[in-house]
């Protein structure tokens, strides 16, 4: 901390800004988190109040800094093969029926630092053999996308990775890199990372056989959830699957998908 207090009014300004830009609802209990994460940016700009910093990111001149602020407030840690039942369902129920005439396309729509799309890449590489596949991984944060592209992680993020997967798809760090892993280059090159704000009109992406929107809707209010899901659904192929996290549901959000099991949906 920098010793500068974040006033209630200033916190409310950041709350409203974050909701407007990213659709994220920052709960009242997150005031200390906001103050802690943005304090280094105040020091960087030699500012003496959070109000001054808010005025900067709200101005035309502060467009670049607003991206930095967004990175600071939306970065979340994840790990490989989070919620493993989804990957089991992908291996056992989805991929055996994948088309042999076109690439199997997956969109990891809130990929954070990349562990989810690389887990998907390992699964597709092992299950589809020489059949073509593509993965798009997107996030609103440029900071986590840079980490994702690098594919370099602390070993503790890999507690769900078997020794077999580690040995076939990753390089183990030695010397100064001990305690880390690097996703192998041939796998990294199969994942396309892109900055996409799900609360804005989407670029032309084509259709996907599988879309994952996991562990992000917990930050959205109900109107935002509905808008985001309705924005994504045109990009899901008929018969394609839509996955949310086990702590989330599309109940009241979207009625046009068939429920396969809790957190797993299919487009008719």
C-alpha positions in Angstrom: 0.0 0.0 0.0 1.1 3.6 -0.6 -0.6 5.1 2.5 -3.2 6.9 0.3 -6.8 6.0 1.3 -9.3 5.0 -1.3 -12.5 7.0 -0.4 -15.9 5.4 -0.7 -16.9 7.8 -3.5 -13.7 7.0 -5.4 -14.3 3.3 -5.0 -17.9 3.8 -6.4 -16.4 5.5 -9.4 -14.1 2.5 -10.1 -17.1 0.2 -9.6 -19.2 2.0 -12.2 -16.2 2.3 -14.6 -15.4 -1.4 -14.4 -19.0 -2.3 -14.9 -19.3 0.0 -17.9 -16.1 -1.2 -19.6 -16.1 -4.9 -18.8 -19.6 -5.7 -17.4 -17.9 -6.8 -14.1 -19.6 -6.1 -10.8 -17.0 -5.3 -8.1 -18.6 -6.1 -4.7 -18.4 -3.7 -1.8 -15.9 -6.1 -0.1 -13.4 -5.6 -2.9 -12.4 -2.0 -1.8 -9.1 -3.1 -0.3 -8.3 -5.2 -3.4 -8.9 -2.2 -5.7 -6.8 0.1 -3.5 -4.0 -2.5 -3.3 -3.8 -3.3 -7.0 -4.0 0.4 -8.2 -1.6 1.8 -5.6 1.4 1.0 -7.7 -0.1 2.9 -10.6 -0.5 6.0 -8.3 3.1 5.7 -7.4 4.1 5.3 -11.1 2.3 8.6 -12.0 3.3 10.3 -8.8 -0.3 10.9 -7.8 -1.7 11.7 -4.4 -5.3 10.5 -4.8 -7.3 7.7 -6.4 -9.6 10.4 -7.7 -6.7 11.8 -9.8 -6.0 8.4 -11.2 -9.7 7.8 -12.0 -9.8 11.2 -13.9 -6.7 10.0 -15.9 -8.2 6.7 -17.0 -11.5 8.4 -17.8 -9.8 10.9 -20.1 -8.9 10.6 -23.8 -5.3 11.0 -22.9 -5.5 8.1 -20.5 -6.7 5.5 -23.0 -3.5 3.5 -22.7 -3.5 3.7 -18.9 -7.2 2.6 -18.8 -6.0 -0.7 -20.4 -3.4 -1.1 -17.6 -6.0 -0.4 -14.9 -8.3 -3.0 -16.5 -5.5 -5.5 -16.4 -4.8 -4.7 -12.7 -8.5 -5.2 -11.7 -9.4 -8.3 -13.8 -6.4 -10.6 -13.4 -7.4 -13.9 -11.8 -5.3 -17.0 -11.2 -6.2 -20.3 -12.6 -4.6 -23.7 -13.2 -4.3 -26.6 -15.6 -7.4 -29.0 -16.0 -9.5 -26.9 -13.7 -12.9 -28.7 -13.2 -11.6 -32.0 -14.7 -15.0 -33.5 -15.4 -15.4 -31.0 -18.3 -12.2 -32.4 -19.9 -13.4 -36.0 -19.3 -16.7 -35.1 -21.0 -14.8 -33.6 -23.9 -12.7 -36.7 -24.3 -15.4 -39.3 -23.9 -18.6 -37.6 -25.2 -17.7 -34.9 -27.7 -14.4 -35.7 -29.5 -15.4 -39.2 -30.6 -18.1 -37.6 -32.7 -15.9 -34.8 -34.1 -16.2 -34.2 -37.9 -13.4 -35.7 -40.0 -14.0 -33.3 -42.8 -13.4 -29.9 -41.0 -11.3 -28.6 -38.1 -12.8 -29.1 -34.6 -13.0 -25.5 -33.3 -12.9 -24.4 -29.6 -13.2 -21.0 -28.1 -11.9 -20.4 -24.6 -13.7 -17.2 -24.1 -12.2 -16.0 -20.8 -8.8 -17.7 -20.9 -7.0 -15.7 -18.2 -3.3 -16.7 -18.2 -3.8 -19.6 -20.6 -4.0 -22.8 -18.5 -7.5 -23.5 -19.8 -6.7 -23.4 -23.6 -3.4 -25.3 -23.1 -5.4 -28.0 -21.2 -7.8 -28.1 -24.1 -4.8 -28.3 -26.6 -3.4 -31.3 -24.8 -6.7 -33.0 -24.8 -7.4 -32.3 -28.5 -3.8 -33.3 -29.5 -4.1 -36.6 -27.7 -7.7 -37.4 -28.8 -7.8 -36.3 -32.4 -4.4 -37.5 -33.6 -3.9 -36.1 -37.1 -7.4 -34.7 -37.5 -7.4 -30.9 -37.7 -8.3 -28.7 -34.7 -8.2 -25.0 -33.8 -8.3 -23.1 -30.5 -9.1 -19.5 -30.0 -8.3 -18.1 -26.5 -9.5 -14.7 -25.6 -9.5 -12.4 -22.6 -10.0 -8.7 -21.9 -6.6 -8.4 -20.1 -3.5 -7.8 -22.2 -1.4 -8.6 -19.2 -2.7 -12.2 -18.8 -2.7 -12.7 -22.6 1.1 -11.9 -22.6 1.6 -14.6 -19.9 -0.6 -17.0 -21.9 1.4 -16.6 -25.1 4.6 -17.3 -23.2 3.2 -20.6 -21.8 5.6 -20.4 -18.9 4.1 -21.3 -15.5 5.0 -22.1 -11.9 4.9 -25.9 -11.3 2.2 -25.5 -8.6 -0.3 -24.6 -11.3 0.2 -28.1 -12.7 -1.1 -30.2 -9.8 -3.8 -31.6 -12.1 -1.3 -32.5 -14.8 -0.3 -36.2 -14.9 3.4 -37.1 -15.2 2.6 -38.4 -18.7 1.0 -35.1 -19.8 3.9 -33.2 -18.3 6.5 -35.3 -20.1 4.8 -35.2 -23.5 3.6 -31.6 -23.7 5.8 -29.6 -21.4 9.5 -28.8 -20.7 10.6 -28.9 -17.0 12.6 -25.9 -15.9 16.2 -26.4 -14.7 18.7 -24.1 -13.1 17.3 -20.6 -12.8 14.0 -21.9 -14.2 13.6 -24.7 -11.7 10.1 -25.1 -10.3 8.5 -23.9 -13.6 7.2 -25.6 -16.7 7.1 -24.4 -20.3 4.3 -25.6 -22.6 6.0 -27.2 -25.7 6.3 -24.9 -28.7 4.3 -27.1 -31.1 1.4 -26.9 -28.7 1.7 -23.1 -28.1 1.7 -22.5 -31.8 -1.7 -24.3 -32.1 -3.5 -21.7 -29.8 -4.4 -18.3 -31.2 -4.6 -15.7 -28.4 -6.7 -12.5 -28.9 -7.9 -9.6 -26.8 -11.7 -9.7 -26.9 -14.1 -7.7 -24.7 -17.2 -9.9 -24.4 -19.2 -6.8 -23.5 -18.6 -5.2 -26.9 -19.7 -6.3 -30.5 -17.6 -9.4 -31.4 -15.2 -9.6 -34.3 -15.9 -12.1 -37.1 -14.9 -15.4 -35.5 -16.7 -18.1 -37.4 -18.5 -21.0 -35.7 -17.2 -23.2 -32.9 -18.0 -26.8 -31.9 -17.3 -25.9 -28.3 -17.3 -22.6 -26.3 -16.1 -22.4 -22.7 -17.2 -19.4 -20.7 -16.1 -20.6 -17.3 -15.4 -18.7 -14.0 -16.2 -15.3 -15.4 -20.0 -14.9 -15.2 -19.8 -14.8 -11.4 -18.5 -11.3 -11.9 -21.5 -10.2 -14.1 -25.0 -9.1 -13.0 -28.0 -10.8 -14.6 -28.5 -8.3 -17.5 -24.8 -8.5 -18.4 -24.9 -12.4 -18.3 -27.8 -12.4 -20.7 -26.2 -10.0 -23.1 -22.8 -11.8 -23.1 -24.3 -15.3 -23.7 -26.6 -13.9 -26.5 -23.5 -12.4 -28.1 -21.7 -15.7 -28.0 -24.4 -18.1 -29.1 -24.4 -17.1 -32.8 -20.8 -18.4 -32.9 -21.8 -21.8 -31.6 -22.4 -24.4 -34.3 -25.7 -26.3 -34.2 -25.1 -29.4 -32.0 -22.2 -27.6 -30.4 -21.5 -27.5 -26.7 -21.4 -24.5 -24.3 -19.7 -25.0 -20.9 -19.8 -22.8 -17.8 -18.1 -23.5 -14.5 -19.6 -25.8 -11.9 -20.4 -22.8 -9.7 -22.4 -21.1 -12.5 -25.6 -21.7 -14.4 -27.5 -20.5 -17.4 -30.8 -20.8 -15.5 -32.6 -17.5 -16.2 -29.8 -16.4 -18.5 -30.6 -18.4 -21.6 -33.4 -20.8 -22.5 -32.4 -21.7 -26.0 -29.8 -24.4 -25.1 -30.5 -27.9 -23.9 -29.1 -28.9 -20.5 -26.9 -32.0 -20.8 -25.8 -31.9 -17.2 -25.1 -29.1 -14.7 -22.7 -26.6 -16.4 -22.9 -28.4 -19.8 -25.3 -27.2 -22.5 -25.9 -28.0 -26.1 -27.3 -26.0 -29.0 -30.2 -27.8 -30.7 
